[in-house]
């Protein structure tokens, strides 16, 4: 064996499991799957969970043949995104796990750059990257993070603001999932933030300042249809987090302020002024400094969606 072949043989390509939960995504699923098959990392186990699709998604998936594994719930029932991801997590075999929503995309070098980062930083439990938001047609809208973004240095930052996307933007060590558990199937919204908090409580988080992921925003996306439930569940998630981890009183207070503010925004969208006023007043009382910044226009309030 010559020197070049010997060096090649010494390179270890740990398996990465990619899990895609799919429910009625025939418009996007082929492009999403292809973005995984186009990865530069050579050892990928691709699992797509058919969450009871009733459109043409299953036929499109079967056309990929043995390039992916299709899982389904008993009776091909629809059990929701969390249950579908958890099914994939229970059956995957990779050292690392990436999860991709059925309408989003990976850039070709995403997994390779993330696994190399984790190999070089064994103390890091997961790594995320920058992304572009794209529309239904795939047109780039704006980046997820602006220049100067840094990863969270403690779980309190993650509790206060879901400052990284999990699971879709992150590559996570399978051992970390085994330590903290999978997605909470009782939460039909905000389960991603709950998982991000638990992961951050258990291991440091890393960040790659490159566009490696595309997050699609469109009218049928889950994020735009469950906003109010997401913020209501935030109180449940906050209570559970405070039972697990010694968050400071200040962090807890500021998180409650955020949740009340977001619910106030949701009720304003519904034109329910009484409930909107109640939550907005509570937000101001819990975090008056930030409330003044928002009222004065020094801090721009983003959409609750």
LODO-555539 format. One line per field, with one value per residue: x, y, z of N, C-alpha, C in turn. Coordinates in steps of 0.2 Angstrom, whole numbers. Atoms other than C-alpha are relative to their C-alpha. Example, Ala and Ser with C-alpha at 12.3 -4.5 7.8 and 13.67 -1.06 7.14 Angstrom:
residues 2
n_u = 4:-4
n_v = -6:-6
n_w = 0:-1
ca_u = 62:68
ca_v = -22:-5
ca_w = 39:36
c_u = 4:-4
c_v = 6:5
c_w = 0:3
END
This chain:
residues 305
n_u = 4:-5:1:7:6:-1:3:7:3:0:5:6:7:6:6:4:7:5:7:5:7:4:7:3:-4:-2:-3:-7:-4:-5:-6:-3:-3:-6:-6:-3:-4:-6:-5:-7:-2:2:4:7:6:6:7:6:6:7:5:7:1:6:-1:-4:-7:-3:-3:-6:-5:-2:-4:-7:-2:-4:-4:3:4:7:4:7:4:5:6:-1:4:-4:-1:-3:-7:-4:0:-3:-7:-2:-1:-7:-6:0:-2:-6:-6:-6:-4:2:7:2:7:1:7:1:0:-6:-5:-7:-5:-4:-5:2:-1:-7:-3:2:-3:-7:0:0:-6:-5:2:3:4:6:5:3:-2:5:-3:5:5:4:7:2:7:3:-3:-8:-4:-3:3:-5:-4:2:-4:-4:-7:-2:3:-4:4:2:-6:3:7:4:1:4:7:3:1:-2:-5:-2:5:0:-5:-2:-6:-5:-3:-1:-2:5:-1:3:7:1:-1:5:6:2:5:6:6:6:0:1:-4:-6:-4:-6:-3:0:-6:-6:-2:-3:-6:-4:-2:-4:-7:-1:3:-4:3:-4:3:1:7:-1:6:5:6:5:6:6:6:2:-5:3:-1:5:7:0:-3:2:-1:-7:-1:4:-4:-7:1:0:-7:-3:1:-4:-7:-2:0:-6:-6:1:0:1:6:0:2:7:4:0:3:7:1:0:6:6:0:1:7:4:0:4:7:1:1:7:4:2:-4:0:-5:-7:-2:-2:-6:-5:-1:-4:-7:-3:-2:-5:-6:1:-6:1:6:-1:-4:5:5:-3:-3:-7:0:5:3:1:7:0:0
n_v = -6:-6:-5:-3:4:1:-6:1:5:-2:-4:4:-4:3:-1:-5:2:-6:2:-5:2:-3:1:-4:-5:2:-6:-2:6:2:-4:0:7:-1:-4:4:4:-4:-2:2:5:6:6:-3:4:-4:2:-4:2:-2:-1:1:-4:2:-3:4:1:6:2:-4:2:7:0:0:6:1:-6:-2:5:-3:3:-2:2:5:-2:-6:-6:-6:-1:-6:-1:3:8:3:0:4:7:1:0:6:5:-2:3:-4:-3:-6:0:-6:1:-5:-1:3:-5:-4:2:0:-2:7:2:-1:5:1:-5:0:6:-2:-4:4:4:-4:-3:6:-2:-3:5:-1:-6:-3:-4:-6:2:-5:1:0:0:7:1:1:-6:-2:-6:-3:5:2:-4:-5:0:0:5:5:5:-2:2:4:2:-5:-3:4:-1:-7:-1:6:-3:4:5:7:4:0:-3:3:7:2:7:5:2:-6:1:5:-2:-5:2:-2:-5:1:0:-3:-7:0:-6:-2:6:-1:-4:4:4:-4:-2:6:2:-5:1:6:0:-6:-1:-4:-4:-1:-6:1:2:7:2:-4:1:-2:-4:0:0:7:3:1:-6:-6:2:2:-4:-1:6:0:-5:2:5:-3:0:7:2:-4:3:6:-2:-2:6:4:-4:-5:-6:-6:-4:-5:3:3:-5:-2:5:-1:-6:2:4:-4:-5:4:1:-6:-1:4:-3:-6:2:2:-6:1:-5:2:5:-3:-5:4:3:-5:-3:5:0:-6:0:5:-2:-7:-3:2:-3:-7:0:2:-5:-5:2:1:7:2:6:5:4:6:6
n_w = 0:0:-6:0:-1:-7:-3:1:-4:-7:-2:-2:1:-4:3:-2:1:1:-1:3:-1:6:1:5:3:7:3:-2:-2:4:-1:-7:0:5:-3:-4:5:3:-5:1:-5:4:-4:-3:0:1:-2:1:-3:3:-6:2:6:4:6:4:-3:0:6:1:-4:2:6:-2:-1:-6:-2:-7:-4:-2:-6:-1:-6:1:3:4:-3:-1:-7:-1:1:-5:0:6:-1:-5:3:4:-5:-3:5:3:-2:1:-6:0:3:2:2:5:2:7:5:-1:4:-2:5:1:-5:-6:-4:0:-4:-7:-4:-1:-6:-6:-1:-2:-7:-4:-6:2:1:6:3:5:5:3:5:3:0:7:0:3:7:-1:0:-6:-3:-5:-4:-7:-5:3:-1:-7:-4:-3:-3:-7:-4:-6:2:-1:7:4:-3:1:7:3:4:5:3:-1:2:8:2:-4:0:-7:-1:-2:-8:-4:0:-5:-7:-1:2:6:0:-4:4:-2:3:7:2:-4:-2:2:-5:-6:1:0:-7:-3:3:-2:-7:0:3:4:7:5:6:6:3:7:2:1:-1:2:-4:4:-3:5:-4:-3:-5:-7:-4:1:-2:-7:-4:-7:-4:-1:-6:-6:-3:-3:-7:-2:1:-5:-7:0:0:-6:-5:1:0:-4:3:-4:-1:5:7:0:1:6:5:0:3:7:1:0:6:6:0:1:7:4:-1:5:7:0:-2:-7:-4:-8:-2:2:-5:-6:0:1:-6:-4:3:-2:-7:-1:3:2:4:7:2:2:6:5:1:2:6:0:2:4:-2:6:0:-4:4
ca_u = 0:8:9:-7:-18:-11:-16:-33:-36:-32:-46:-61:-79:-91:-108:-120:-139:-151:-169:-183:-200:-213:-231:-239:-224:-224:-220:-203:-198:-188:-177:-175:-170:-158:-149:-145:-139:-128:-118:-99:-98:-98:-106:-124:-139:-154:-171:-187:-202:-219:-230:-246:-244:-260:-253:-240:-225:-223:-222:-209:-199:-200:-193:-176:-175:-161:-153:-165:-174:-193:-201:-219:-230:-241:-255:-247:-256:-251:-243:-235:-217:-210:-216:-209:-192:-192:-195:-180:-169:-174:-169:-154:-136:-125:-112:-119:-137:-144:-163:-170:-188:-196:-196:-179:-162:-144:-130:-118:-104:-115:-113:-94:-90:-100:-93:-76:-79:-85:-70:-59:-69:-73:-80:-94:-110:-118:-114:-125:-122:-129:-143:-153:-172:-179:-197:-208:-199:-181:-177:-165:-173:-161:-148:-153:-139:-130:-112:-104:-116:-109:-115:-123:-110:-123:-140:-148:-145:-154:-169:-171:-170:-170:-153:-150:-161:-163:-165:-164:-149:-138:-127:-128:-119:-130:-123:-130:-148:-146:-141:-155:-169:-178:-192:-207:-222:-234:-229:-237:-227:-211:-204:-189:-185:-188:-175:-162:-163:-160:-146:-138:-139:-130:-115:-107:-114:-103:-106:-99:-101:-106:-122:-124:-143:-159:-174:-190:-204:-221:-239:-240:-225:-228:-220:-233:-248:-244:-238:-249:-248:-229:-229:-242:-231:-216:-223:-224:-206:-200:-207:-199:-182:-182:-185:-170:-157:-153:-157:-156:-171:-167:-167:-183:-191:-185:-191:-208:-208:-204:-218:-231:-225:-226:-244:-249:-243:-253:-269:-266:-266:-283:-289:-292:-287:-292:-281:-267:-267:-266:-251:-242:-244:-237:-222:-219:-219:-208:-195:-197:-180:-183:-201:-195:-183:-197:-209:-196:-191:-173:-177:-187:-200:-200:-216:-222:-223
ca_v = 0:17:32:40:25:22:40:37:21:30:42:37:42:39:37:51:47:60:59:67:67:69:72:78:87:81:99:99:81:77:92:90:71:76:89:75:63:77:78:77:66:48:38:44:33:42:39:46:44:43:51:45:54:55:64:58:59:41:37:50:43:25:30:33:15:9:26:29:19:23:20:22:21:6:7:22:34:52:54:71:78:73:55:53:60:50:34:38:42:25:16:25:19:34:41:58:63:77:80:89:96:89:106:113:110:105:114:100:102:105:88:86:103:100:82:89:102:90:79:93:99:83:93:101:91:99:111:123:134:150:148:157:159:154:156:142:144:143:161:168:180:184:175:167:176:192:195:193:180:169:153:153:151:144:136:152:160:146:147:166:165:150:156:141:129:112:99:104:115:105:90:81:67:52:49:67:62:46:56:70:60:63:76:78:71:79:96:99:116:122:105:110:124:112:100:114:119:101:98:115:110:94:99:115:121:126:137:137:155:148:146:128:126:133:136:137:150:147:148:129:128:123:138:150:140:136:152:155:137:138:153:145:129:140:141:122:121:135:126:110:118:126:110:102:116:130:145:162:172:185:173:165:182:188:172:175:192:186:173:186:198:185:180:198:199:184:191:207:198:190:207:201:217:212:197:206:220:208:199:215:223:208:208:226:223:208:216:235:240:229:235:253:249:241:255:268:259:256:237:231:218:203:193:180:168
ca_w = 0:-5:7:0:1:19:24:16:25:42:40:50:44:58:53:54:55:47:52:41:48:34:33:17:9:-9:-14:-5:0:-15:-14:5:3:-12:-1:11:-3:-10:6:5:21:14:28:31:36:30:38:33:44:35:48:40:23:13:-2:-15:-2:0:-18:-20:-6:-12:-28:-19:-16:-5:-3:12:25:27:44:49:64:67:55:46:58:60:77:74:72:89:89:71:76:91:81:70:86:93:77:71:72:69:81:77:73:62:60:45:43:27:19:24:15:20:11:3:16:31:39:35:43:58:62:59:72:85:82:85:101:111:125:114:113:98:85:74:60:51:39:26:28:11:4:-4:-21:-13:-14:-1:11:25:36:53:62:59:59:77:83:96:104:121:135:148:148:154:137:129:141:139:120:109:101:91:80:86:80:61:62:74:73:90:97:99:117:122:116:126:141:140:132:116:111:123:114:125:118:102:100:107:109:100:113:127:119:116:134:140:128:133:152:148:137:129:112:97:82:64:56:39:29:30:31:23:33:23:28:20:25:29:40:58:65:57:63:81:88:103:108:107:120:131:132:136:154:155:149:160:176:171:167:184:193:184:184:196:185:193:199:186:171:177:178:162:153:160:154:136:137:142:129:115:121:121:103:98:106:97:81:86:91:109:117:135:135:125:138:152:146:140:156:165:153:157:176:175:164:165:157:142:141:140:126:116:119:115:99:104:103:89:93:81:76:88:74
c_u = 4:-2:-7:-5:0:-3:-8:-4:0:-6:-7:-7:-5:-6:-4:-7:-4:-7:-4:-7:-4:-7:-2:5:3:3:8:4:5:6:3:4:7:5:4:5:6:5:7:2:-3:-4:-6:-5:-6:-7:-5:-6:-6:-5:-7:-2:-6:0:5:7:3:2:6:6:2:4:8:3:4:4:-3:-4:-7:-3:-7:-2:-4:-6:0:-4:5:1:4:8:4:0:4:8:2:1:6:6:0:3:6:6:6:3:-3:-7:-2:-8:-2:-8:-1:-1:6:6:7:4:5:5:-2:3:8:3:-2:3:7:1:-1:5:5:-1:-4:-4:-7:-5:-4:3:-5:3:-5:-4:-3:-7:-1:-8:-2:4:8:4:3:-3:5:3:-4:4:4:7:2:-4:5:-4:-1:6:-3:-7:-5:-1:-5:-7:-3:-2:3:5:3:-6:2:-7:3:7:7:2:1:3:-5:0:-4:-8:-1:0:-7:-7:-2:-6:-6:-6:-6:-1:-1:3:5:4:7:4:1:7:7:2:3:7:5:2:5:7:0:-2:5:-4:5:-3:0:-7:0:-7:-5:-7:-6:-6:-5:-6:-2:5:-3:1:-5:-7:-1:3:-2:1:7:1:-3:4:6:-1:1:8:4:0:4:8:2:0:7:7:-1:1:-1:-7:-1:-1:-7:-5:0:-3:-8:-3:-1:-6:-6:0:-2:-8:-4:0:-5:-7:-1:-2:-7:-5:-4:3:0:6:7:2:3:7:6:2:5:7:4:2:5:7:-1:5:-1:-7:1:4:-4:-5:3:3:7:1:-6:-3:-2:-7:0:0:7
c_v = 6:5:3:-4:-2:6:0:-5:2:5:-3:5:-3:1:5:-2:7:-3:5:-2:3:-1:5:5:-2:6:0:-6:-2:4:0:-7:1:4:-4:-5:3:2:-2:-5:-7:-5:3:-6:5:-3:5:-3:2:1:0:4:-2:3:-4:-1:-7:-3:3:-3:-7:0:1:-7:-1:5:3:-6:4:-4:3:-2:-6:2:6:6:6:1:7:0:-3:-7:-3:1:-5:-7:-1:0:-7:-5:1:-3:5:2:7:0:7:-1:6:0:-2:6:5:-4:0:3:-6:-1:1:-6:-1:6:-1:-6:2:4:-4:-5:4:3:-5:2:3:-6:1:6:2:4:6:-3:6:-2:0:0:-7:-2:-1:6:2:6:4:-5:-1:4:5:0:1:-4:-5:-5:1:-3:-4:-1:6:4:-3:0:6:0:-6:2:-5:-5:-7:-3:2:3:-3:-7:-2:-7:-4:-1:6:-1:-6:2:5:-3:3:6:-2:-1:2:7:0:7:1:-6:0:5:-4:-5:4:1:-6:-2:5:-1:-6:0:7:0:4:3:0:6:-1:-1:-7:-4:5:-1:3:3:0:-1:-7:-2:0:6:6:-2:-2:5:1:-6:-1:4:-3:-6:2:0:-7:-1:4:-4:-6:1:2:-5:-4:4:6:7:6:3:5:-3:-3:6:3:-4:1:6:-1:-4:4:5:-3:-2:6:1:-4:2:6:-2:-3:5:-1:5:-1:-4:3:5:-3:-2:6:4:-4:0:6:0:-5:2:8:4:-2:3:7:1:-2:6:6:-1:-1:-8:-2:-7:-4:-3:-5:-6:-3
c_w = 0:6:0:2:8:4:-1:5:8:2:2:-2:4:-3:3:-2:-1:0:-3:2:-5:1:-5:-3:-7:-4:1:1:-4:1:7:0:-4:4:5:-4:-3:5:-1:5:-3:4:4:-1:0:1:-1:3:-3:6:-3:-6:-4:-7:-4:3:0:-6:-2:4:-2:-6:1:1:6:3:6:3:2:6:1:7:-1:-3:-4:3:0:7:1:0:5:0:-6:1:5:-2:-4:5:3:-4:-4:3:0:7:1:-4:-3:-2:-5:-1:-8:-5:0:-4:4:-6:-1:5:7:5:1:5:7:4:1:6:6:1:3:7:3:6:-2:-2:-6:-3:-5:-4:-2:-5:-4:1:-8:-1:-4:-6:1:0:7:3:4:4:7:5:-4:2:8:4:3:4:7:4:6:-2:1:-6:-4:3:-1:-8:-4:-6:-5:-2:2:0:-7:-1:3:-2:7:1:3:8:4:0:5:7:2:-2:-7:0:4:-4:2:-2:-7:-4:5:3:-2:5:6:-1:0:7:3:-3:3:8:1:-3:-3:-7:-4:-6:-6:-4:-7:-2:-2:0:-3:3:-4:4:-5:4:3:5:7:4:-1:2:7:5:7:4:2:7:6:3:3:8:3:0:5:7:0:0:7:5:-1:1:4:-4:5:0:-6:-7:0:-1:-7:-6:1:-3:-8:-2:0:-6:-6:0:-1:-7:-4:1:-3:-7:-1:2:6:4:7:2:-2:5:6:0:-2:6:5:-2:2:8:2:-2:-2:-5:-7:-3:-3:-7:-6:-2:-3:-7:-1:-1:-4:2:-6:0:5:-4:-2
END
